[in-house]
Each structure stands twice: as C-alpha cells, then as structure tokens.
C-alpha cells in the first residue's frame, strides 16, 4: 500500500473519530435543558436527538461542506502535503474536543476544525493558498474563511438575540397561564428537540464530509471538490453514534450551571437554537451548535432575570470560545510540522 492511500485511510478513520467527538459534545448541549427542566428523560431526549441528527445531513444540501472544504486550496500543492494539512487539522480539532469535554466546558468543534485547517495550511502551503475572503467581503459578498468566521461568530450573537426575544414572547403570551400549560410545553418539547437535532446534523455533519472531500481531492481520487454518498452516510452515522453517548459533564455545566432552567426556558432554547442553525445552513455558513445553544440559553435567562445568571461561569465559557481558534491554529501548525517531519520533506 502506498503512503498516499495509507494517509487517505487514516483521514477517514480520523473523520469518524472527529464526528463522534463532535456529536458527543453537542448532544450534551442539545439535551441539557430538556433534562434540567425535568420535561424529558435522558434516554428519550438523546434518542430523539440522535435520530434526527442522522436524518439531517441526508435530507439537506451540502452548502456548508462546500464552504468548509474549499477555503484552504490544498489542490495547489503535492498530494502528501495536502494530506498532511487535513490530518493535522483533524488532530487539532479532536485534541481540543477531548480536552474541553474532560474539563466540562462546551466548546466548538467547528472553530477547532477551521483553526486547525488555517494553522496547518499556513505551515505547509502558505497564506497565498488560503481563501481569506477579504476582497470578496469588500465587494459585499461572503466566501472563504470570512464566510466561516461570520457563521461561527455571528451565530452566537443571533442566538442570544433570538433566545431573548422568544423568552420575552413566551412570558407575554403565557403569563396568565403558567400553571395550566405544562402539558403543552412538554408536548412541544418533542418537536423542539427533534428540530434542534435535525439542524445540528444538517450543519455539523457536513464538516466531516468536507474533510473527506478535501482528502479525496488532495490524494488525486477526484479532480474537483465533491462529496460521495458513502461519505455522507459515514459522517451522519459517526456524529449520531457520538450523540447517543452524550456527555454528562457538559450537561451539568449548561443545564444546571448557568441559572435554574424551567420548562419554558428549555423549549425557548431549543426553538431559538434550531432556528439559528437552520438559517446558517440555508446560506451555507457553518455554525457551532455548542455556541448557539449556550448563547441562546443566556438570552433566555437574560430575558427573565439577568441577575439570576451565573455570569462568572458564562464568561468562562465565552472566554474559551475566543481561545478556541488561536489555540487550534497553533495546534494545526504544530501537528502539520510534526507530520511533515515524520514523512520527510514533501514540499
């Protein structure tokens, strides 16, 4: 077996691991409020999220995969160098996912992957082969890395705003019926959890598909960036398997660590988060379900009583978001340097 084929197999395995850790992380975010509000059992919530996470990428287009898979132009260099970039980016994202999971902090798999790609690309092929998207932004359009960053950083702000507005709306409409509408919200929870799972799969699973598409292009198996059907099924299955496992440390942080979550908060959080993910997926912008869910939950809490939110915990989570991309860039650069040193000079 030649080295290029071996590296391709390694990448496919690593994508499976990355998607598993992605689902493991995000499952905790998606079910945390449903569990904390006592509206749904843990097994039921994870089962619904897992099912619709699997369905999502099978029914939605691949606009997000196209965005992520084309902002680093690995086809402009040798096959081994391109494969080294992809492997380093995956190693960066998996490392960050595992460390933040162990610490119990909700982090962004998307930011980790994007940062890893940039760091590895800067070391191996140079900044001229990264589509920064700056010139396109000056012309009023979004593409390349700018589209990735706008999706990842704008979505939490949008999530906070939508979470705030939905909670205000709920409080206004149902203020006289607080004791009579629990059954309505318990029932609606099944819809909101399902929609959130669907939107998560539709957006997040596409990042692993993008990596496989990039690797097939780098190894010469395809002439243009494209996603085969088997890659869609593999990534959907891997992220679903991770979702089924859940992550209790993150569930405790989000569901019980920010403020006392009630049933109305839970439904408002899931509806708002799913709406943000759906909007981003429609325009092909990657989001972090972790960031969206957390920001939306903070918006829910702020709409009711800002003083009840544990802002120290919230600021610690947000600080981790800002560290995510710089740390991942550094990890991507380091892993790529290590891989290229290991396989020899391939430039």
N, C-alpha and C positions, 0 to 999 in steps of 0.2 A: 504494500500500500504506500503510495507516495505521500509526501508531507502535506501537500495541499488538501488532499482528500481526508487525511487524518485530522487536520485542523477544522475542516468543514464538519466532521462528525463531532468533534469536541464542542464546536459552537452550538450545534443542535442540542447537545446534552445540556450545555450551559443555559441556553434559552429556556429549556424546560425547567431548570432549577430557578432561573430568574423569575419566570412567570409563576412558579409555585410560591416563591417568597413574596412576590407581588400580591397574589391572592391571599396569602397568609396574613400579610399586613392589612390589606384593605378590607378583608372580611370582618376583622375586629372593628374597624371604623364603621362599617355599614350596619352591623347588628348591635353596636354598643348601646345606642339609645333605646332600641326596642327591648333589650334585656334590662336596662336600668329602669325603664318605666314599668316593668312587670307586665307588659302587654302581650308578650310572646315568649315562649320558652326558647332556650338557647338552641336546641336541636332543630326546632321548627324554623327559627329565623335563619340559621345557617343553611338549612336545606333549601329554603326559598331563594336565598341569595345565590347559592351555588347553581341551582337550576337555571336561573335567569342570567347569571354570569356566563354560562355556557351558551345559551341561546343568542345573547347579544352579538358577538362577533360573527355569527353565522348568518345573521339577517341584515346587518348594516354594511355599508360600503367600506372601502379601505383608504379613505382620505387621510386619516391620521397616520396610517402606516406609510403612505406616500410622503407625508411631511417629515416624519422622523427618519425615514430611510434614505432621504436624498440631500440632507443639508451638509453631510460630510461626503465629499466626492472621492470615495475610495477606488472607483474605477479608473482614476487618473494615475494610478501607481501600480507596482507589481502585485501579483496575487498574494504572496506571502506577507507583504507589508499591509495590504488591505485586510487580510485575515487577522493579523496581529492587532490592528486597530479595533476590530469588532470584539475579539476575545478580551482585550484589555478593558473595553467599555463594559462588557458584561461582568467581568470580575469586579470592577469598581462598584457597579450597581448592587451586585449580590452581597459584597462586603458591607456596604452601607446599610442595606436592608437588614442583615443579620445583627449587626451591632445595635441599631436603633430598636429592633424588636427585643433584643435582650435587655435593653435599658427601659423598655416600655414606652418609648416615645413614637408617636405616629409620624413617619417621615414619608417622603415622596420617592417612590421607585422611578417615576418619570424624570424627576430632576437628577437623580443619581445616574440614570442611563444617559441623559443628554449631556451632563457634565463629563461623564466618562468618555463619551464619544469626542467631545471637544478636546479634552486633555490628551487622549491617545492620538487624535488627529494632529494636534499641534506638534507633538513629538515626532510622529512618523512621516507625515506628508506636508506639514507646514500650513500656515494660516491661509495661504492662497487657495487651498483646496477645500476650505470650509466656506459654505454659503452663509455668510453672516446676515444677509438680508437687509443691510443698512441702506444701500442705494435704492432697493425696492421700497423700503419704508419712506424714504424721502419723496418717492413718487406716489405715495398714498396706497401702496399695496403691501401685503404681508407674505413673506416667503422665507424659507431657510430657517436659520437659528432664531431670527426675530419672531417668526410665527410660533416657534416652540416656546420661547420665553414669554411672549404675550399670553399664550394659552395657559402657561403654568403660573404666571404671576398675577394675571388679571382675574383668573377664575376664583381665587380666594376672596378678593375684594367683592366680586359679583356675588359669591356665595354668602358673605356677611350681609350684604345689602338685601338680597332676596330672603335670607333667613329672618332678618329683622322685619321686613315688610309682611311676610307670611304670618309671623307670630303676632304682629300688630293686628292683622286682619282676623286671625283666629280669635284673639282676645275681644275684638269689637263685635264680631258676629255671634260668638257663643258665650258672651259674658253673663247672660241671664240663664244659661242652661248648663252650667258647669256640672251639676250633679246628675244630669239626665242624658248626657251624650257620650258616656264612656263606651257603651257598646258600639256606637257609630265610629268612634276613633279606633277602637280595637279592630273592627272590621276593615276600616280604611288602611290600617297598618299593613295588611297583607298586600294591598295594591302598592303602597308607597315603598315597601321593602323590595317587592318584585321589580318595580321600575328602577330603583336605585341599583339593584343587581344587574339589570339589563344594561343600564347606561354605563356601569363600571366595565362590564365585559366588552361592550361595543367600543369603548375608548382605550382602556388599559391593555387588553389583549393584543391590540394592534401593534404595540411597541415591540413585542417579541417577534411578531410576524415581520416587522420592518427589518429587524436584525437578521433574520433568516434570508430575507430578500437581498439585503446588503451582502451577506456572505456568499450567496449564490452568484451574485454579480462579481464579487472580488475573486472568486475561485474560477471564473470563466464558464460556469454552468449556464448562465443566462447572459444575453447581450445587453438587455435593458433591465432596469429595476422592475421586478414583478413579484407577486406573492402567489405561490402554488396552493392548491386546495389543501394538500396534506399539511402545509404549514399553518393554515387557518384552524384545522381540526386539532393539531398538536398543541397550539398555543391556547385555544379555547379549553382543551382538556386539562392542561397543566395549571392554568390560572384557576380553574374550577376546583381541581384537587387541593390546591393551596387554600382556597376559600373554605372548603369543607373542614379544614383543620382548625381555622380560627386562631386567635392569639389573645389569651386572657389578660396579659399584662397591659396591652393597648386598650382592651375593653374596659379595664378598671380605670385607666387614665381618662378616657373620653366619657364613658358612661357615668362614672362616679367621682371624677377628679376635678371637674370644672365648675359645676353647680348642680343642685338637686334636679334631676331630669324627670319631668312628668310626661304623661301620655301625649298631651298636645305638643310638647317640645319635640318628642320623638317623631310624630307624623310630620310636623313642620320641617324638621331637619331632613328627613328622607325625601320629601317632596321638593324642597329647595335644592338639595344636592343633586338629585336626579335631573332637575331642570337645567342646572348649570352644565352638567356633563353632557346632556343631550344637545344643548346649544353649541358647545365646543366641538362635539363630534360631527355635527352637521356642517361646520365650516372647516373641518379637518385640523383643528387645533388640539394638541394633546393636553390633557389636564391631569392633575394629581387628585384622585378620589379622596385620598387621605386629607389633603389640604382643603378640598372643597367641603367635605363633611365637617371637619373641625371648624372652619371659618363660618359655615352656615350655623353650626351649633352655637358658636359665640354670638352670632347675630340673633338667634332665638332667645338666648339668655339676656342679651342687652336690651331687647325689645320689652322685656318684662321688668327686670330689675338689674341694672348694671352692677350694683353693689354686692349682689349675691355671687357674682362670678369670681372664681379664684384666679385673679389676673396674673399672679406670680407664676402659676402653673401654665396659664395660657401664653405668657410671654416667653417662657422656657421652650414651649413647643414652636412658637413663631421664630425664635432665635435659631432653633435647629433647622428651620426651613432656609434661612439665609446662609447658614453654614453648608447646606446640602450641596449646592452646585460648586462652590470653590473647593470643598473637600473632595468631591467626586472628580473634578478636573485634575487635582493633584494625584489622586489615586489612579485615574486613567493614564496620566503621563507616566507614573512610576511603573504600573503594570506593563504598559507598552514597551518602555525601556527594558524591563526585565525579560519580556518575551523575545524581543528582537536580539538582545544579547544572548539569549539561550539558543535561538535557532541560527544565529550568525548574522553577518551583515547582508541584508536583503534589499538595500536601497539601490 
